């Protein structure tokens, strides 16, 4: 069974910590980091595809933009994906 460790995080106060990369890290900080990274990656991919909807030109809210019906014949360059992830 995994042991729960409660430590003080400078950002979140007393919170659960878990091992990440061999170090104890605040779980909430890791959640925040993952959320910010997903946002940065999506922003770069949207900019790579022109920064707006290819059909109607909508560009006001990044969260409203989504990738679907991707053309399998034209995948994203591997170099771009490796840099983003």
Backbone atoms as SQL, in Angstrom:
CREATE TABLE atoms (id INTEGER PRIMARY KEY, chain TEXT, resi INTEGER, resn TEXT, atom TEXT, x REAL, y REAL, z REAL);
INSERT INTO atoms VALUES
  (1, 'A', 1, 'UNK', 'N', 0.840, -1.190, 0.000),
  (2, 'A', 1, 'UNK', 'CA', 0.000, 0.000, 0.000),
  (3, 'A', 1, 'UNK', 'C', 0.882, 1.251, 0.000),
  (4, 'A', 2, 'UNK', 'N', 0.481, 2.241, -0.755),
  (5, 'A', 2, 'UNK', 'CA', 1.257, 3.462, -0.880),
  (6, 'A', 2, 'UNK', 'C', 1.075, 4.332, 0.364),
  (7, 'A', 3, 'UNK', 'N', 2.173, 4.793, 0.877),
  (8, 'A', 3, 'UNK', 'CA', 2.123, 5.636, 2.069),
  (9, 'A', 3, 'UNK', 'C', 1.887, 7.091, 1.672),
  (10, 'A', 4, 'UNK', 'N', 0.981, 7.739, 2.353),
  (11, 'A', 4, 'UNK', 'CA', 0.678, 9.144, 2.089),
  (12, 'A', 4, 'UNK', 'C', 1.585, 9.999, 2.969),
  (13, 'A', 5, 'UNK', 'N', 2.245, 10.954, 2.354),
  (14, 'A', 5, 'UNK', 'CA', 3.133, 11.848, 3.072),
  (15, 'A', 5, 'UNK', 'C', 2.538, 13.251, 3.014),
  (16, 'A', 6, 'UNK', 'N', 2.325, 13.845, 4.155),
  (17, 'A', 6, 'UNK', 'CA', 1.821, 15.223, 4.230),
  (18, 'A', 6, 'UNK', 'C', 3.004, 16.127, 4.554),
  (19, 'A', 7, 'UNK', 'N', 3.263, 17.061, 3.655),
  (20, 'A', 7, 'UNK', 'CA', 4.328, 18.045, 3.866),
  (21, 'A', 7, 'UNK', 'C', 3.772, 19.423, 3.547),
  (22, 'A', 8, 'UNK', 'N', 4.535, 20.427, 3.861),
  (23, 'A', 8, 'UNK', 'CA', 4.122, 21.803, 3.583),
  (24, 'A', 8, 'UNK', 'C', 4.696, 22.245, 2.247),
  (25, 'A', 9, 'UNK', 'N', 3.796, 22.659, 1.376),
  (26, 'A', 9, 'UNK', 'CA', 4.181, 23.194, 0.074),
  (27, 'A', 9, 'UNK', 'C', 4.130, 24.719, 0.183),
  (28, 'A', 10, 'UNK', 'N', 5.125, 25.431, -0.347),
  (29, 'A', 10, 'UNK', 'CA', 5.097, 26.901, -0.271),
  (30, 'A', 10, 'UNK', 'C', 3.886, 27.515, -0.983),
  (31, 'A', 11, 'UNK', 'N', 3.369, 26.828, -1.996),
  (32, 'A', 11, 'UNK', 'CA', 2.263, 27.364, -2.772),
  (33, 'A', 11, 'UNK', 'C', 0.907, 26.912, -2.241),
  (34, 'A', 12, 'UNK', 'N', 0.793, 25.644, -1.783),
  (35, 'A', 12, 'UNK', 'CA', -0.501, 25.074, -1.408),
  (36, 'A', 12, 'UNK', 'C', -0.650, 24.754, 0.075),
  (37, 'A', 13, 'UNK', 'N', 0.378, 24.994, 0.874),
  (38, 'A', 13, 'UNK', 'CA', 0.287, 24.699, 2.304),
  (39, 'A', 13, 'UNK', 'C', 0.481, 23.205, 2.564),
  (40, 'A', 14, 'UNK', 'N', -0.156, 22.688, 3.614),
  (41, 'A', 14, 'UNK', 'CA', -0.040, 21.276, 3.962),
  (42, 'A', 14, 'UNK', 'C', -0.834, 20.433, 2.970),
  (43, 'A', 15, 'UNK', 'N', -0.128, 19.641, 2.164),
  (44, 'A', 15, 'UNK', 'CA', -0.778, 18.815, 1.153),
  (45, 'A', 15, 'UNK', 'C', -0.081, 17.465, 1.068),
  (46, 'A', 16, 'UNK', 'N', -0.729, 16.541, 0.344),
  (47, 'A', 16, 'UNK', 'CA', -0.132, 15.242, 0.100),
  (48, 'A', 16, 'UNK', 'C', 1.023, 15.399, -0.879),
  (49, 'A', 17, 'UNK', 'N', 2.070, 14.642, -0.634),
  (50, 'A', 17, 'UNK', 'CA', 3.222, 14.607, -1.534),
  (51, 'A', 17, 'UNK', 'C', 3.415, 13.177, -1.997),
  (52, 'A', 18, 'UNK', 'N', 3.927, 13.002, -3.207),
  (53, 'A', 18, 'UNK', 'CA', 4.195, 11.684, -3.763),
  (54, 'A', 18, 'UNK', 'C', 5.528, 11.725, -4.497),
  (55, 'A', 19, 'UNK', 'N', 6.069, 10.550, -4.770),
  (56, 'A', 19, 'UNK', 'CA', 7.343, 10.459, -5.483),
  (57, 'A', 19, 'UNK', 'C', 7.145, 10.704, -6.967),
  (58, 'A', 20, 'UNK', 'N', 7.846, 11.683, -7.495),
  (59, 'A', 20, 'UNK', 'CA', 7.918, 11.973, -8.921),
  (60, 'A', 20, 'UNK', 'C', 9.395, 12.126, -9.244),
  (61, 'A', 21, 'UNK', 'N', 9.880, 11.358, -10.183),
  (62, 'A', 21, 'UNK', 'CA', 11.296, 11.399, -10.570),
  (63, 'A', 21, 'UNK', 'C', 12.219, 11.217, -9.374),
  (64, 'A', 22, 'UNK', 'N', 11.816, 10.341, -8.440),
  (65, 'A', 22, 'UNK', 'CA', 12.654, 10.044, -7.291),
  (66, 'A', 22, 'UNK', 'C', 12.638, 11.103, -6.198),
  (67, 'A', 23, 'UNK', 'N', 11.781, 12.097, -6.323),
  (68, 'A', 23, 'UNK', 'CA', 11.700, 13.161, -5.310),
  (69, 'A', 23, 'UNK', 'C', 10.261, 13.310, -4.853),
  (70, 'A', 24, 'UNK', 'N', 10.088, 13.699, -3.589),
  (71, 'A', 24, 'UNK', 'CA', 8.749, 13.995, -3.093),
  (72, 'A', 24, 'UNK', 'C', 8.313, 15.347, -3.640),
  (73, 'A', 25, 'UNK', 'N', 7.155, 15.355, -4.267),
  (74, 'A', 25, 'UNK', 'CA', 6.628, 16.599, -4.829),
  (75, 'A', 25, 'UNK', 'C', 5.164, 16.748, -4.440),
  (76, 'A', 26, 'UNK', 'N', 4.733, 17.976, -4.323),
  (77, 'A', 26, 'UNK', 'CA', 3.340, 18.287, -3.998),
  (78, 'A', 26, 'UNK', 'C', 2.442, 17.797, -5.137),
  (79, 'A', 27, 'UNK', 'N', 1.424, 17.015, -4.793),
  (80, 'A', 27, 'UNK', 'CA', 0.525, 16.492, -5.829),
  (81, 'A', 27, 'UNK', 'C', -0.200, 17.624, -6.553),
  (82, 'A', 28, 'UNK', 'N', -0.631, 18.638, -5.825),
  (83, 'A', 28, 'UNK', 'CA', -1.359, 19.737, -6.449),
  (84, 'A', 28, 'UNK', 'C', -0.454, 20.538, -7.388),
  (85, 'A', 29, 'UNK', 'N', 0.811, 20.709, -7.034),
  (86, 'A', 29, 'UNK', 'CA', 1.755, 21.395, -7.923),
  (87, 'A', 29, 'UNK', 'C', 1.941, 20.610, -9.211),
  (88, 'A', 30, 'UNK', 'N', 1.991, 19.283, -9.111),
  (89, 'A', 30, 'UNK', 'CA', 2.151, 18.457, -10.303),
  (90, 'A', 30, 'UNK', 'C', 0.908, 18.529, -11.184),
  (91, 'A', 31, 'UNK', 'N', -0.276, 18.571, -10.575),
  (92, 'A', 31, 'UNK', 'CA', -1.512, 18.727, -11.342),
  (93, 'A', 31, 'UNK', 'C', -1.507, 20.070, -12.065),
  (94, 'A', 32, 'UNK', 'N', -1.119, 21.134, -11.353),
  (95, 'A', 32, 'UNK', 'CA', -1.053, 22.464, -11.963),
  (96, 'A', 32, 'UNK', 'C', -0.050, 22.489, -13.119),
  (97, 'A', 33, 'UNK', 'N', 1.111, 21.854, -12.920),
  (98, 'A', 33, 'UNK', 'CA', 2.132, 21.815, -13.968),
  (99, 'A', 33, 'UNK', 'C', 1.612, 21.095, -15.208),
  (100, 'A', 34, 'UNK', 'N', 0.958, 19.950, -15.013),
  (101, 'A', 34, 'UNK', 'CA', 0.425, 19.203, -16.152),
  (102, 'A', 34, 'UNK', 'C', -0.627, 20.016, -16.901),
  (103, 'A', 35, 'UNK', 'N', -1.489, 20.710, -16.174),
  (104, 'A', 35, 'UNK', 'CA', -2.528, 21.533, -16.806),
  (105, 'A', 35, 'UNK', 'C', -1.900, 22.642, -17.641),
  (106, 'A', 36, 'UNK', 'N', -0.888, 23.318, -17.079),
  (107, 'A', 36, 'UNK', 'CA', -0.213, 24.396, -17.807),
  (108, 'A', 36, 'UNK', 'C', 0.527, 23.860, -19.041),
  (109, 'A', 37, 'UNK', 'N', 1.139, 22.673, -18.914),
  (110, 'A', 37, 'UNK', 'CA', 1.862, 22.097, -20.046),
  (111, 'A', 37, 'UNK', 'C', 0.896, 21.741, -21.172),
  (112, 'A', 38, 'UNK', 'N', -0.257, 21.142, -20.832),
  (113, 'A', 38, 'UNK', 'CA', -1.238, 20.815, -21.870),
  (114, 'A', 38, 'UNK', 'C', -1.696, 22.078, -22.588),
  (115, 'A', 39, 'UNK', 'N', -1.884, 23.176, -21.838),
  (116, 'A', 39, 'UNK', 'CA', -2.305, 24.443, -22.439),
  (117, 'A', 39, 'UNK', 'C', -1.226, 24.970, -23.391),
  (118, 'A', 40, 'UNK', 'N', 0.053, 24.919, -22.946),
  (119, 'A', 40, 'UNK', 'CA', 1.157, 25.396, -23.805),
  (120, 'A', 40, 'UNK', 'C', 1.260, 24.571, -25.088),
  (121, 'A', 41, 'UNK', 'N', 1.121, 23.253, -24.953),
  (122, 'A', 41, 'UNK', 'CA', 1.213, 22.386, -26.131),
  (123, 'A', 41, 'UNK', 'C', 0.066, 22.685, -27.090),
  (124, 'A', 42, 'UNK', 'N', -1.152, 22.839, -26.566),
  (125, 'A', 42, 'UNK', 'CA', -2.292, 23.130, -27.433),
  (126, 'A', 42, 'UNK', 'C', -2.102, 24.476, -28.129),
  (127, 'A', 43, 'UNK', 'N', -1.609, 25.460, -27.391),
  (128, 'A', 43, 'UNK', 'CA', -1.385, 26.777, -27.984),
  (129, 'A', 43, 'UNK', 'C', -0.374, 26.690, -29.139),
  (130, 'A', 44, 'UNK', 'N', 0.701, 25.925, -28.963),
  (131, 'A', 44, 'UNK', 'CA', 1.690, 25.774, -30.027),
  (132, 'A', 44, 'UNK', 'C', 1.104, 25.042, -31.230),
  (133, 'A', 45, 'UNK', 'N', 0.304, 24.005, -30.974),
  (134, 'A', 45, 'UNK', 'CA', -0.301, 23.269, -32.086),
  (135, 'A', 45, 'UNK', 'C', -1.308, 24.129, -32.842),
  (136, 'A', 46, 'UNK', 'N', -2.094, 24.914, -32.113),
  (137, 'A', 46, 'UNK', 'CA', -3.057, 25.802, -32.782),
  (138, 'A', 46, 'UNK', 'C', -2.307, 26.825, -33.624),
  (139, 'A', 47, 'UNK', 'N', -1.235, 27.389, -33.092),
  (140, 'A', 47, 'UNK', 'CA', -0.440, 28.347, -33.866),
  (141, 'A', 47, 'UNK', 'C', 0.182, 27.686, -35.088),
  (142, 'A', 48, 'UNK', 'N', 0.617, 26.439, -34.946),
  (143, 'A', 48, 'UNK', 'CA', 1.195, 25.701, -36.067),
  (144, 'A', 48, 'UNK', 'C', 0.168, 25.531, -37.184),
  (145, 'A', 49, 'UNK', 'N', -1.100, 25.337, -36.808),
  (146, 'A', 49, 'UNK', 'CA', -2.161, 25.135, -37.797),
  (147, 'A', 49, 'UNK', 'C', -2.785, 26.445, -38.272),
  (148, 'A', 50, 'UNK', 'N', -2.197, 27.583, -37.901),
  (149, 'A', 50, 'UNK', 'CA', -2.677, 28.857, -38.415),
  (150, 'A', 50, 'UNK', 'C', -3.307, 29.760, -37.378),
  (151, 'A', 51, 'UNK', 'N', -3.501, 29.273, -36.158),
  (152, 'A', 51, 'UNK', 'CA', -3.995, 30.118, -35.079),
  (153, 'A', 51, 'UNK', 'C', -5.488, 30.360, -35.080),
  (154, 'A', 52, 'UNK', 'N', -6.228, 29.675, -35.945),
  (155, 'A', 52, 'UNK', 'CA', -7.679, 29.876, -36.007),
  (156, 'A', 52, 'UNK', 'C', -8.329, 28.647, -36.617),
  (157, 'A', 53, 'UNK', 'N', -9.646, 28.614, -36.579),
  (158, 'A', 53, 'UNK', 'CA', -10.398, 27.529, -37.194),
  (159, 'A', 53, 'UNK', 'C', -10.169, 27.583, -38.702),
  (160, 'A', 54, 'UNK', 'N', -9.847, 26.430, -39.290),
  (161, 'A', 54, 'UNK', 'CA', -9.602, 26.392, -40.732),
  (162, 'A', 54, 'UNK', 'C', -10.883, 26.568, -41.539),
  (163, 'A', 55, 'UNK', 'N', -12.040, 26.331, -40.918),
  (164, 'A', 55, 'UNK', 'CA', -13.309, 26.415, -41.641),
  (165, 'A', 55, 'UNK', 'C', -13.913, 27.811, -41.555),
  (166, 'A', 56, 'UNK', 'N', -14.070, 28.323, -40.319),
  (167, 'A', 56, 'UNK', 'CA', -14.788, 29.600, -40.169),
  (168, 'A', 56, 'UNK', 'C', -13.892, 30.772, -39.754),
  (169, 'A', 57, 'UNK', 'N', -12.649, 30.501, -39.354),
  (170, 'A', 57, 'UNK', 'CA', -11.740, 31.579, -38.981),
  (171, 'A', 57, 'UNK', 'C', -11.828, 32.021, -37.535),
  (172, 'A', 58, 'UNK', 'N', -12.593, 31.312, -36.695),
  (173, 'A', 58, 'UNK', 'CA', -12.744, 31.681, -35.285),
  (174, 'A', 58, 'UNK', 'C', -11.392, 31.611, -34.582),
  (175, 'A', 59, 'UNK', 'N', -11.066, 32.663, -33.787),
  (176, 'A', 59, 'UNK', 'CA', -9.775, 32.686, -33.087),
  (177, 'A', 59, 'UNK', 'C', -9.838, 33.388, -31.729),
  (178, 'A', 60, 'UNK', 'N', -11.026, 33.543, -31.173),
  (179, 'A', 60, 'UNK', 'CA', -11.153, 34.322, -29.940),
  (180, 'A', 60, 'UNK', 'C', -10.746, 33.559, -28.679),
  (181, 'A', 61, 'UNK', 'N', -11.093, 32.281, -28.558),
  (182, 'A', 61, 'UNK', 'CA', -10.815, 31.522, -27.339),
  (183, 'A', 61, 'UNK', 'C', -10.129, 30.209, -27.689),
  (184, 'A', 62, 'UNK', 'N', -8.937, 30.011, -27.158),
  (185, 'A', 62, 'UNK', 'CA', -8.170, 28.798, -27.421),
  (186, 'A', 62, 'UNK', 'C', -8.925, 27.553, -26.954),
  (187, 'A', 63, 'UNK', 'N', -9.644, 27.657, -25.833),
  (188, 'A', 63, 'UNK', 'CA', -10.373, 26.503, -25.301),
  (189, 'A', 63, 'UNK', 'C', -11.504, 26.050, -26.223),
  (190, 'A', 64, 'UNK', 'N', -12.007, 26.930, -27.048),
  (191, 'A', 64, 'UNK', 'CA', -13.098, 26.574, -27.951),
  (192, 'A', 64, 'UNK', 'C', -12.602, 25.840, -29.191),
  (193, 'A', 65, 'UNK', 'N', -11.315, 25.949, -29.469),
  (194, 'A', 65, 'UNK', 'CA', -10.757, 25.287, -30.646),
  (195, 'A', 65, 'UNK', 'C', -10.407, 23.841, -30.318),
  (196, 'A', 66, 'UNK', 'N', -10.661, 22.958, -31.273),
  (197, 'A', 66, 'UNK', 'CA', -10.421, 21.540, -31.072),
  (198, 'A', 66, 'UNK', 'C', -9.892, 20.947, -32.368),
  (199, 'A', 67, 'UNK', 'N', -9.191, 19.837, -32.241),
  (200, 'A', 67, 'UNK', 'CA', -8.663, 19.150, -33.410),
  (201, 'A', 67, 'UNK', 'C', -9.509, 17.908, -33.649),
  (202, 'A', 68, 'UNK', 'N', -10.225, 17.877, -34.776),
  (203, 'A', 68, 'UNK', 'CA', -10.864, 16.640, -35.160),
  (204, 'A', 68, 'UNK', 'C', -10.788, 16.420, -36.654),
  (205, 'A', 69, 'UNK', 'N', -11.101, 15.200, -37.016),
  (206, 'A', 69, 'UNK', 'CA', -11.073, 14.781, -38.413),
  (207, 'A', 69, 'UNK', 'C', -9.728, 15.106, -39.058),
  (208, 'A', 70, 'UNK', 'N', -8.668, 14.849, -38.286),
  (209, 'A', 70, 'UNK', 'CA', -7.329, 15.111, -38.782),
  (210, 'A', 70, 'UNK', 'C', -7.045, 14.219, -39.990),
  (211, 'A', 71, 'UNK', 'N', -6.466, 14.792, -41.001),
  (212, 'A', 71, 'UNK', 'CA', -6.107, 14.056, -42.201),
  (213, 'A', 71, 'UNK', 'C', -4.922, 13.144, -41.882),
  (214, 'A', 72, 'UNK', 'N', -5.146, 11.846, -41.890),
  (215, 'A', 72, 'UNK', 'CA', -4.100, 10.881, -41.570),
  (216, 'A', 72, 'UNK', 'C', -2.967, 10.938, -42.589),
  (217, 'A', 73, 'UNK', 'N', -3.261, 11.377, -43.797),
  (218, 'A', 73, 'UNK', 'CA', -2.242, 11.457, -44.842),
  (219, 'A', 73, 'UNK', 'C', -1.228, 12.572, -44.582),
  (220, 'A', 74, 'UNK', 'N', -1.592, 13.549, -43.730),
  (221, 'A', 74, 'UNK', 'CA', -0.694, 14.661, -43.410),
  (222, 'A', 74, 'UNK', 'C', -0.529, 14.771, -41.897),
  (223, 'A', 75, 'UNK', 'N', 0.224, 13.854, -41.274),
  (224, 'A', 75, 'UNK', 'CA', 0.405, 13.911, -39.819),
  (225, 'A', 75, 'UNK', 'C', 1.287, 15.098, -39.425),
  (226, 'A', 76, 'UNK', 'N', 1.228, 15.461, -38.152),
  (227, 'A', 76, 'UNK', 'CA', 2.091, 16.522, -37.655),
  (228, 'A', 76, 'UNK', 'C', 3.538, 16.062, -37.752),
  (229, 'A', 77, 'UNK', 'N', 4.445, 16.954, -38.061),
  (230, 'A', 77, 'UNK', 'CA', 5.857, 16.559, -38.142),
  (231, 'A', 77, 'UNK', 'C', 6.340, 16.017, -36.799),
  (232, 'A', 78, 'UNK', 'N', 7.102, 14.930, -36.834),
  (233, 'A', 78, 'UNK', 'CA', 7.605, 14.314, -35.595),
  (234, 'A', 78, 'UNK', 'C', 8.498, 15.275, -34.826),
  (235, 'A', 79, 'UNK', 'N', 9.238, 16.127, -35.541),
  (236, 'A', 79, 'UNK', 'CA', 10.127, 17.069, -34.856),
  (237, 'A', 79, 'UNK', 'C', 9.304, 18.039, -33.994),
  (238, 'A', 80, 'UNK', 'N', 8.149, 18.487, -34.496),
  (239, 'A', 80, 'UNK', 'CA', 7.304, 19.402, -33.748),
  (240, 'A', 80, 'UNK', 'C', 6.760, 18.714, -32.502),
  (241, 'A', 81, 'UNK', 'N', 6.240, 17.511, -32.669),
  (242, 'A', 81, 'UNK', 'CA', 5.681, 16.799, -31.520),
  (243, 'A', 81, 'UNK', 'C', 6.754, 16.500, -30.481),
  (244, 'A', 82, 'UNK', 'N', 7.962, 16.148, -30.901),
  (245, 'A', 82, 'UNK', 'CA', 9.032, 15.872, -29.950),
  (246, 'A', 82, 'UNK', 'C', 9.416, 17.115, -29.159),
  (247, 'A', 83, 'UNK', 'N', 9.387, 18.279, -29.787),
  (248, 'A', 83, 'UNK', 'CA', 9.712, 19.524, -29.084),
  (249, 'A', 83, 'UNK', 'C', 8.636, 19.897, -28.077),
  (250, 'A', 84, 'UNK', 'N', 7.369, 19.601, -28.406),
  (251, 'A', 84, 'UNK', 'CA', 6.257, 20.007, -27.550),
  (252, 'A', 84, 'UNK', 'C', 6.092, 19.083, -26.354),
  (253, 'A', 85, 'UNK', 'N', 6.375, 17.823, -26.529),
  (254, 'A', 85, 'UNK', 'CA', 6.138, 16.852, -25.455),
  (255, 'A', 85, 'UNK', 'C', 7.381, 16.574, -24.700);
